[in-house]
Amino acid sequence: MGCKRAKNKKDKEQIKNISKSDEFQLSLLNLQVKIILIYMISNIFLFGGTLQSINISCNKKASDSNPNILLIEGQYLALIASILISYVDFSRYNELNERYKKGEINKSLEPEALIRQASILTIILYELNVVVFVEIYKVSFVIDSSKCDKKPIDRLYLQATCFIMRFYGDYFLLSATLKSINLIKSKYDKRIDKIENPDVDAVIAAEIYVIQRGVLYDISCNELEDLMNSSDEFEKELLLLPKQILVVANIFGVVANIISLIGFIKLYNRNSNEPIFGR
């Protein structure tokens, strides 16, 4: 009994009381973990919808369900996650800004400001994507836009690859977030001796996001070009606006991911081994 009390006393000595600032950061990081999981589920939906599209393109009998349903659900989940991650980014920036005004910190808040700006553009991206795929879903009841041609099939496979890449990007961001949580806890718990810098994983994730969004932008441009050159005027009339909006959405996405990458690189260059917020 005496040994147990001594052990509990030793543990209490190793764990300090957490500050309000770090407690707030931990609450945001724990929320961010859940948000990233929503993003990952979204990727699964989008990947599944793309595989369904590939399956029915050359096998019309396999069309038991409309793949656009999964694509719409995936975009809605991504939109919800983007709104939530924007809340995290703005909350983090506002908290740091208040501490900066009080003189508690003297570092530049430019990285956090960039990541915050990127989150707004990401919301616009997924809002437009939802509009596009809802419209394409409606059009699918009027015309069959799936084609058993090599070019569209190759694009669908490339699109599926992009969603796999994004899943890996989210994995690295999840790793960075968990390391961020551990980093803050290590300040108060001496039993945590393995402290890893989350910045590297965050930069890798941001690089993956830029690459996959750039590929999706290229795919959307090629699809729009093919539609413009199509001889089917009815299909062109129904799909022209959604395809144009999709290109614009991906432009927002590319810009958002580049800004976010710059923000994470600036965090890395600051080299202060600090927690990662945002996406």
Contacts in CASP RR format, 6 or more apart in sequence:
PFRMAT RR
TARGET T0000
AUTHOR 0000-0000-0000
METHOD contacts of the structure
MODEL  1
MGCKRAKNKKDKEQIKNISKSDEFQLSLLNLQVKIILIYMISNIFLFGGT
LQSINISCNKKASDSNPNILLIEGQYLALIASILISYVDFSRYNELNERY
KKGEINKSLEPEALIRQASILTIILYELNVVVFVEIYKVSFVIDSSKCDK
KPIDRLYLQATCFIMRFYGDYFLLSATLKSINLIKSKYDKRIDKIENPDV
DAVIAAEIYVIQRGVLYDISCNELEDLMNSSDEFEKELLLLPKQILVVAN
IFGVVANIISLIGFIKLYNRNSNEPIFGR
11 191 0 8 1.000
14 189 0 8 1.000
14 190 0 8 1.000
14 191 0 8 1.000
15 188 0 8 1.000
15 189 0 8 1.000
15 190 0 8 1.000
15 191 0 8 1.000
16 187 0 8 1.000
16 188 0 8 1.000
16 189 0 8 1.000
17 188 0 8 1.000
18 26 0 8 1.000
18 188 0 8 1.000
21 95 0 8 1.000
21 99 0 8 1.000
22 184 0 8 1.000
22 187 0 8 1.000
22 188 0 8 1.000
24 95 0 8 1.000
25 92 0 8 1.000
25 95 0 8 1.000
25 184 0 8 1.000
25 275 0 8 1.000
25 277 0 8 1.000
26 181 0 8 1.000
26 184 0 8 1.000
26 185 0 8 1.000
28 88 0 8 1.000
28 91 0 8 1.000
28 92 0 8 1.000
28 277 0 8 1.000
29 177 0 8 1.000
29 180 0 8 1.000
29 181 0 8 1.000
29 184 0 8 1.000
29 275 0 8 1.000
29 277 0 8 1.000
30 181 0 8 1.000
31 84 0 8 1.000
31 88 0 8 1.000
32 85 0 8 1.000
32 88 0 8 1.000
32 177 0 8 1.000
32 277 0 8 1.000
32 278 0 8 1.000
33 174 0 8 1.000
33 177 0 8 1.000
33 178 0 8 1.000
33 181 0 8 1.000
35 81 0 8 1.000
35 84 0 8 1.000
35 85 0 8 1.000
35 88 0 8 1.000
35 279 0 8 1.000
36 81 0 8 1.000
36 170 0 8 1.000
36 173 0 8 1.000
36 174 0 8 1.000
36 177 0 8 1.000
36 279 0 8 1.000
37 174 0 8 1.000
38 77 0 8 1.000
38 80 0 8 1.000
38 81 0 8 1.000
38 84 0 8 1.000
39 77 0 8 1.000
39 78 0 8 1.000
39 81 0 8 1.000
39 166 0 8 1.000
39 170 0 8 1.000
39 279 0 8 1.000
40 167 0 8 1.000
40 170 0 8 1.000
40 171 0 8 1.000
40 174 0 8 1.000
41 74 0 8 1.000
41 77 0 8 1.000
42 74 0 8 1.000
42 75 0 8 1.000
42 77 0 8 1.000
42 78 0 8 1.000
42 81 0 8 1.000
43 163 0 8 1.000
43 164 0 8 1.000
43 166 0 8 1.000
43 167 0 8 1.000
43 170 0 8 1.000
44 167 0 8 1.000
45 70 0 8 1.000
45 71 0 8 1.000
45 73 0 8 1.000
45 74 0 8 1.000
45 77 0 8 1.000
46 70 0 8 1.000
46 71 0 8 1.000
46 74 0 8 1.000
46 75 0 8 1.000
46 78 0 8 1.000
46 163 0 8 1.000
47 160 0 8 1.000
47 163 0 8 1.000
47 164 0 8 1.000
47 167 0 8 1.000
48 67 0 8 1.000
48 70 0 8 1.000
48 160 0 8 1.000
49 67 0 8 1.000
49 68 0 8 1.000
49 70 0 8 1.000
49 71 0 8 1.000
50 67 0 8 1.000
50 71 0 8 1.000
50 156 0 8 1.000
50 159 0 8 1.000
50 160 0 8 1.000
50 163 0 8 1.000
51 160 0 8 1.000
52 65 0 8 1.000
52 67 0 8 1.000
52 70 0 8 1.000
53 67 0 8 1.000
53 146 0 8 1.000
53 156 0 8 1.000
54 153 0 8 1.000
54 156 0 8 1.000
54 157 0 8 1.000
54 160 0 8 1.000
55 62 0 8 1.000
56 62 0 8 1.000
56 63 0 8 1.000
56 67 0 8 1.000
56 146 0 8 1.000
57 146 0 8 1.000
57 147 0 8 1.000
57 148 0 8 1.000
57 152 0 8 1.000
57 153 0 8 1.000
57 156 0 8 1.000
58 148 0 8 1.000
58 153 0 8 1.000
60 144 0 8 1.000
66 137 0 8 1.000
66 140 0 8 1.000
68 133 0 8 1.000
68 136 0 8 1.000
68 137 0 8 1.000
68 140 0 8 1.000
69 137 0 8 1.000
71 133 0 8 1.000
71 136 0 8 1.000
71 137 0 8 1.000
72 130 0 8 1.000
72 133 0 8 1.000
72 134 0 8 1.000
72 137 0 8 1.000
75 126 0 8 1.000
75 129 0 8 1.000
75 130 0 8 1.000
75 133 0 8 1.000
76 130 0 8 1.000
78 126 0 8 1.000
78 129 0 8 1.000
79 123 0 8 1.000
79 126 0 8 1.000
79 127 0 8 1.000
79 129 0 8 1.000
79 130 0 8 1.000
82 119 0 8 1.000
82 122 0 8 1.000
82 123 0 8 1.000
82 125 0 8 1.000
82 126 0 8 1.000
82 279 0 8 1.000
83 123 0 8 1.000
85 119 0 8 1.000
85 122 0 8 1.000
85 278 0 8 1.000
85 279 0 8 1.000
86 116 0 8 1.000
86 119 0 8 1.000
86 120 0 8 1.000
86 122 0 8 1.000
86 123 0 8 1.000
88 277 0 8 1.000
88 278 0 8 1.000
89 112 0 8 1.000
89 115 0 8 1.000
89 116 0 8 1.000
89 119 0 8 1.000
89 277 0 8 1.000
89 278 0 8 1.000
90 116 0 8 1.000
90 119 0 8 1.000
92 112 0 8 1.000
92 277 0 8 1.000
92 278 0 8 1.000
93 109 0 8 1.000
93 112 0 8 1.000
93 113 0 8 1.000
93 116 0 8 1.000
96 105 0 8 1.000
96 109 0 8 1.000
96 112 0 8 1.000
97 109 0 8 1.000
99 105 0 8 1.000
100 106 0 8 1.000
100 109 0 8 1.000
107 270 0 8 1.000
107 272 0 8 1.000
108 270 0 8 1.000
110 263 0 8 1.000
110 266 0 8 1.000
111 263 0 8 1.000
111 264 0 8 1.000
111 266 0 8 1.000
111 267 0 8 1.000
111 270 0 8 1.000
112 277 0 8 1.000
114 259 0 8 1.000
114 260 0 8 1.000
114 262 0 8 1.000
114 263 0 8 1.000
114 266 0 8 1.000
115 259 0 8 1.000
115 260 0 8 1.000
115 263 0 8 1.000
115 264 0 8 1.000
115 277 0 8 1.000
115 278 0 8 1.000
117 259 0 8 1.000
118 256 0 8 1.000
118 257 0 8 1.000
118 259 0 8 1.000
118 260 0 8 1.000
118 263 0 8 1.000
119 256 0 8 1.000
119 260 0 8 1.000
119 278 0 8 1.000
119 279 0 8 1.000
121 252 0 8 1.000
121 253 0 8 1.000
121 255 0 8 1.000
121 256 0 8 1.000
121 259 0 8 1.000
122 252 0 8 1.000
122 253 0 8 1.000
122 256 0 8 1.000
122 279 0 8 1.000
124 249 0 8 1.000
124 252 0 8 1.000
125 249 0 8 1.000
125 250 0 8 1.000
125 252 0 8 1.000
125 253 0 8 1.000
125 256 0 8 1.000
128 245 0 8 1.000
128 246 0 8 1.000
128 248 0 8 1.000
128 249 0 8 1.000
128 252 0 8 1.000
129 246 0 8 1.000
129 249 0 8 1.000
131 242 0 8 1.000
131 245 0 8 1.000
132 242 0 8 1.000
132 243 0 8 1.000
132 245 0 8 1.000
132 246 0 8 1.000
132 249 0 8 1.000
135 241 0 8 1.000
135 242 0 8 1.000
136 145 0 8 1.000
136 239 0 8 1.000
136 242 0 8 1.000
139 145 0 8 1.000
139 238 0 8 1.000
139 239 0 8 1.000
139 242 0 8 1.000
142 238 0 8 1.000
143 234 0 8 1.000
143 235 0 8 1.000
143 238 0 8 1.000
145 235 0 8 1.000
145 239 0 8 1.000
146 152 0 8 1.000
151 226 0 8 1.000
155 219 0 8 1.000
155 222 0 8 1.000
155 223 0 8 1.000
158 215 0 8 1.000
158 219 0 8 1.000
159 216 0 8 1.000
159 219 0 8 1.000
161 215 0 8 1.000
162 212 0 8 1.000
162 213 0 8 1.000
162 215 0 8 1.000
162 216 0 8 1.000
162 219 0 8 1.000
163 212 0 8 1.000
165 208 0 8 1.000
165 211 0 8 1.000
165 212 0 8 1.000
166 208 0 8 1.000
166 209 0 8 1.000
166 212 0 8 1.000
168 208 0 8 1.000
169 204 0 8 1.000
169 205 0 8 1.000
169 208 0 8 1.000
169 209 0 8 1.000
170 205 0 8 1.000
171 205 0 8 1.000
172 201 0 8 1.000
172 202 0 8 1.000
172 204 0 8 1.000
172 205 0 8 1.000
172 208 0 8 1.000
173 201 0 8 1.000
173 202 0 8 1.000
173 205 0 8 1.000
173 276 0 8 1.000
173 278 0 8 1.000
173 279 0 8 1.000
175 198 0 8 1.000
175 201 0 8 1.000
176 198 0 8 1.000
176 199 0 8 1.000
176 200 0 8 1.000
176 201 0 8 1.000
176 202 0 8 1.000
176 205 0 8 1.000
176 276 0 8 1.000
177 198 0 8 1.000
177 276 0 8 1.000
179 196 0 8 1.000
179 197 0 8 1.000
179 198 0 8 1.000
179 201 0 8 1.000
179 276 0 8 1.000
180 198 0 8 1.000
180 274 0 8 1.000
180 275 0 8 1.000
180 276 0 8 1.000
180 277 0 8 1.000
181 275 0 8 1.000
182 192 0 8 1.000
182 194 0 8 1.000
182 195 0 8 1.000
182 196 0 8 1.000
183 195 0 8 1.000
183 196 0 8 1.000
183 197 0 8 1.000
183 198 0 8 1.000
183 273 0 8 1.000
183 274 0 8 1.000
183 275 0 8 1.000
184 275 0 8 1.000
185 192 0 8 1.000
186 192 0 8 1.000
186 193 0 8 1.000
186 195 0 8 1.000
195 273 0 8 1.000
197 273 0 8 1.000
198 275 0 8 1.000
198 276 0 8 1.000
199 264 0 8 1.000
199 267 0 8 1.000
199 268 0 8 1.000
199 271 0 8 1.000
199 273 0 8 1.000
199 274 0 8 1.000
199 276 0 8 1.000
200 268 0 8 1.000
201 276 0 8 1.000
202 264 0 8 1.000
202 267 0 8 1.000
202 268 0 8 1.000
202 276 0 8 1.000
203 261 0 8 1.000
203 264 0 8 1.000
203 265 0 8 1.000
203 268 0 8 1.000
205 264 0 8 1.000
205 279 0 8 1.000
206 257 0 8 1.000
206 260 0 8 1.000
206 261 0 8 1.000
206 263 0 8 1.000
206 264 0 8 1.000
206 265 0 8 1.000
207 261 0 8 1.000
209 257 0 8 1.000
209 260 0 8 1.000
209 261 0 8 1.000
209 279 0 8 1.000
210 254 0 8 1.000
210 257 0 8 1.000
210 258 0 8 1.000
210 261 0 8 1.000
213 250 0 8 1.000
213 253 0 8 1.000
213 254 0 8 1.000
213 256 0 8 1.000
213 257 0 8 1.000
214 250 0 8 1.000
214 254 0 8 1.000
216 250 0 8 1.000
217 247 0 8 1.000
217 250 0 8 1.000
217 251 0 8 1.000
217 253 0 8 1.000
217 254 0 8 1.000
220 243 0 8 1.000
220 246 0 8 1.000
220 247 0 8 1.000
220 249 0 8 1.000
220 250 0 8 1.000
221 247 0 8 1.000
223 243 0 8 1.000
223 246 0 8 1.000
224 243 0 8 1.000
224 244 0 8 1.000
224 246 0 8 1.000
224 247 0 8 1.000
227 235 0 8 1.000
227 236 0 8 1.000
227 239 0 8 1.000
227 240 0 8 1.000
227 243 0 8 1.000
228 236 0 8 1.000
228 240 0 8 1.000
230 236 0 8 1.000
260 278 0 8 1.000
260 279 0 8 1.000
264 276 0 8 1.000
267 274 0 8 1.000
267 276 0 8 1.000
END
